[in-house]
Amino acid sequence: MGTGITKFESNRKFVLTSIENKKSFALVYITIISWHNVDTFNCIDEVKRELAMYQTEVECYRVFDKEYIVVCNVQSQALSIINDLSHIDYVRTHYLYVQDRRLPALNYVRQVYSQNKDSYAVKAPISQECLLSKEFEIVFQPILHNDRQLSFEALSRWKCEELGSISPGVFIPMLDNESLIKLTKNIINKAVDLLKRYNEIVYVSINLTASLINDITWLMEHLDDINFTNNKRIAFELTEETLMGIEARENLKVIRERGHILLIDDFGSGYSNFQYISLFPLDGVKLDRLFIESNSNKKVVALLTKFIKTLDLKVIIEGVESVEQLNSLSEAEYDSIQGYYVSKPLTINELMLFMNATR
């Protein structure tokens, strides 16, 4: 059921481990833009040559096919690297300096990545037609429950003709609210089609951003129109940031009163606490993958899951990618796992094969 961990995934873990061992550091996020008229391999080779000059001073990690993170001990190293790379066309660099680390490493990686996603290289407008074209694909990542039943999280992918595959973390902020609503309606429709096809699927979860929660008129109308009455099989996931607005609480109550499951995603990566989440009408918590990046967090995960369960919330462990990570959860109290150990996100055709194999 599992798959091997790729070199890129290992490198992303090395970045987090490196940051966790530092109080002050600088990060440089390097992206090679994939335009049609660019020799990507030459760009990569040139970046490698430049970074090789610093290999005894800094830590360089290739975290995706065309993206690198450089962990520097001092600010001057990062600024020097950015200057040396500035002459290479189609290479974008973004920078973050941390003088006194107080948050988990993942927070700082996300900060420098958020600078990267705001790069003007990917700010071309996304049309309404594009949202419903073959460039946008809906995939489903399995959630394996302790009783071996399956649920799925619906995810969108953008295969941009000019820039290649772009993750939701990059393109979602590029959408205006009207476009985001249209995309989310399309995801809901695909999820309902899947639920109608497979009665054994417990639920399919759909992500909602803060802007989608501020006014849920569109959501209520669409849920009424789709002609699917088993509401508990349609779940919604929200990030901690989504819950920051107090007005979200009343809207979430309306959604939950219809019978839909509500989950908080990436719990522990932000600032919320148990008292805070107890104020919201939630059904479950998806524990951020940062908690199982290292076996040293085994006791922390056990305590966190125990506390979450005292709030009568389901616990889903995210980011389980190996049997070793699964075994590290032996003391944890959880209801489900999600990650590459179970499966990568699946296209509809892949999902059909997956369902047949698990029956």
N, C-alpha and C positions, 0 to 999 in steps of 0.2 A: 504493500500500500504506500510505502514511502519512496522518496527520491533522494538522490545524493545532493549534498550541499555544494553549490558552485563556488568557484574561486572568488567571484564578486561578492557572494554572500559572506564568505569567510573574511574577506577584506573589510566589509562593513562592520563585522564584529570586532576586528582588530582595531578599527578606528575608535569604537566605543570603549574598548578596553584601555587603549592608550589615553584617552581623555579622562577616564575615571581615575587614572593614576597621576593626574596633574592638577595643580591649583591654578596655574596661569598657562595660557597657550594661545596660539593663533591658528585659525583654520583658513585654508585657501581651497575653494571649490572651483574646479576647472571643468568646463564643458566644451566639447568639440561639436560645433553645429554642422548638421548633415545636409547641406545644400547639394543639389544635383550636380553642380559644376565644381564641387570640391573633391579633391583626392583625400578622402578621410584617412587612409592608411598613412599617407605622407604627413598629415597633420599629427596623427598619433605618434609617429616616429619622431617628429620634431619636438613634441611635448616631452617625450621620453628622454631625448637628448638633453633638453634643458634641465629636467628634473634630476637627471643623473649627476649633475654637477653638485647637487645638494644632498646626495644620498647618505653621506656620513653625518649630516647635520639635522636632517628632518626625516619624517616618516611619510612616504608616498604610497597611497593605496588606490588602485583602480577599482572603483566601487560599482560601476556599470560599464557597458561596452565603450562609451565615449565620455565617461565622467571620472574624475579623480578627486580625491580629498587628500590634501597635504596637511599633516599635523606638525606645527612648528613650536619650538620651545620659547622663542622670543619673537616679538612683533617685527623686528627688523628683517628677520628671515622671510617672513610672509610678504612683506613689502618688496623685498628684493626679487622674490620669485615672480610676483605679479608684474614687476617692471621688465623682467627678462622674457616673459611670455607675451608682452604687449605687442610685439612686432609680428606675431603670428596671426594671419587672417583667420576668421571663423573660430577663434578660440576665445571663450568668455571666462573671466575670472571673477570670483566673489570672495569676500574676505570678512572674517569675524575675529576680533581680539577679545579674550576673556582674561581679566586680571585676577579674579578671585572666584573660582568655580564653586557654586553652591547648589546647582541643580544637577539632575542626572545627565549623563553625557548626551543622551538622545535629544534633549532640549536644544543643545548648542548645534548639533548636526542639522536639526530642523530649521534653526534660525538661519544658518548660512545657506541651506537649501532653498529657503523661502526667498532669499535674495536672488538665487539662481533662477527660480521660476518666474521672477519678475523681469527677467532679461528681455530687452526689446526684440530679441531674435524670435520670440514666440508670441509676439503680441499682435499678429495678424488677426483681423476680426474673424469670428466663427459664425457663419451664416446659419439661418434656420434650416436651409436645405442641407447644409453640411452635417448638422446634428442628426438628421435622419438618414444620412447616406451610409454607404458601406464603410466610410472612413471611421465611423463610430460603431464599436462592437460591444455588446453586452456579454459579459462572462460571469460565471458563477463559481465561487469557491466553497467547497463543502465544509460543513461544521459537523463533527462527529460527536454525538451524545453518548453518555455512559451506557445507555441501553442499546447502543449500536444503531439507533435511528439516525437519520440524516436531515440536516437543514442546509441552506445555502445562503451565502451573502452575494447579492447582485452587485457587480462592479462594471464600470464603463472604461473602455480603452479607446484612445484616439490614435489611429494610424494616419498621421498627417503626411500628405504626399511630399511636402518639402522638407519636413523636419524629422520624419520617422515616427516611431512609437512614442507617444507622450502620455505620462501618467496622469490620473485625475488630480493629484496634488498640484500639477502644473496648470492644466487647462481649466479646471473648475473655477479658479479665481478670475479667469479671462472672460467668463460668461456673464452677461447681464442677467437680471432676475427672470426676465421673460424666457430667455434661452435655457436657463437652468431649470425652470418649470417644465418646459417642453421636453428636455432631456430626461427629467425625473419621471414624467408621465410615461415616456417610452419605456423606461426601465420597469416601472410598475406593470405595464402591459405585458412585457416579456416575462416578468415574474409570475403573473397570473396564468399565462399560457403554460408555464412550467408546472405550476401547482395543479392545474386541471389535468395535465398529462400524467402526473405521478401523485396519486393519492397518499403514498407512503411518506412523502416529504413533509416534515413537521411544519416548517415555515421557510419562507424566503425573506431575507432582510434587505431593506433599501436604505441607503444613507440620505439623511436630510441635513442641510446646512442651516446656519442661523438665519439667513435671509428667507429660506423656505418655511421656517417656523414662525417668523414674525407675523405673517398673515397666512392662515391655512385655508382660506376660502377655496382656493384652487384645488387643494388636496381633498377637501370634503366633497366637492363637486365631482372630482374625478373618481373617487372611491365609490360614489353613488352610481356613476355611469358605467363602471366596468362589469357590473352584473356578476359579482363574486361575493357571496354572503358569509363565507367562513373566514371572518375577519382575523381570527387568532392565527391564521396561517400567513398573514401579511405582517411582517415585523418592520420596525424602523430603528435605525441606528443613529445616534447623535454623539457628537464629540463634547468634551467638557466645555469647550468655548461656546458651544451652542446653548448651554444651560446658563450662561452668565447673565443673560437678560431675564429679569424677573417676569416679564410678560410672557416668556416661553412656557412658564409653569401652567398657566390656564389653558393654553393651546394644547399642551401635552395631555392635560386631563381630558380634553375633548376627544383626542385621538384614542386614548386608552379606554375611554368609556364606550367606544365603538367595539372594543374587544381586541384591538391590535396590540401586539407585544412591543414594548419599548426597551431598547438596550442603550447603554452608554458605551461608546467605543473608545479605545486607547486609554482606558482609565489608568491614572497614575503618571501620565506624561505631562500633566498640567498642574493646577493648583487646587483642585477640588479636594474635599475631605469627606469622611463618612457622614458627618452631620449634614453637610451640604447636599449630598446625593439623596439622603433620607427625606429631604423636603420635596423631592420631585416624584411624580408617579411613574416609577421605573419597574421593569420586570427582571432586568439582569444587567450584569457588568461584564464587559470584555476587558480582561486584564492585559495591559500593554505588553508587547513582546520584550521590552527592555528588562522585565523582571526575570526572564529565563535565559538571558544572554550568557549567564555564568552560573555555575553550580553553587557559587558563594551566596546566591540569592535564595537558596532552597528554603531556609528558615523564614525569610521575609515573605516568600510566596505562601507558605503554609499559614503564617499569621494573617496576611492580607485576605486570603480566601476565607479563613475562619470568621474574620470580622464582617466581611461582605455577606456571608451566609446568615449572620445574626440579624441582618436587615431584611431577611426573607427574599433575597435576590439570588437569581441564578448566576453562576460564575462560568464564563467561557475564557479559556486560556488561549491567547493569540500567539502566533509565531512559533508553534511547535514544529520543528523541522527535522528532528532526528529521534531515534529511539532513546538516545542518551538523555535528551531533553525531556522526553516523556517519562523516563524512569526517575528523573529528578523531581517529578511532581508527586512522588509516592506519599508524601506527608500533607499534600495540599487537598483542600476540599473543593472540588470543582465538578461541574455538570457536563462540560463539553470542551473539546479542543478544536483548534483551527490552525492550519499551517501546511507547509509542504510535506510534512510527514503523512498527512491524510491525503492531500492532493494540491496541485497548483490550481489556479483559477481555470475553469473549463469553458470552452465554447459549447454551444448546444449539442453539436455532434459528439464531442468528447464526453459531455455529460451523459448522453444516452449510453455510451459504451461503459462509462463508470457505473451507472445505475445497474446495468445488466450484470456487471462483474461482482457487484455487492449483494445481489439478490440470492 
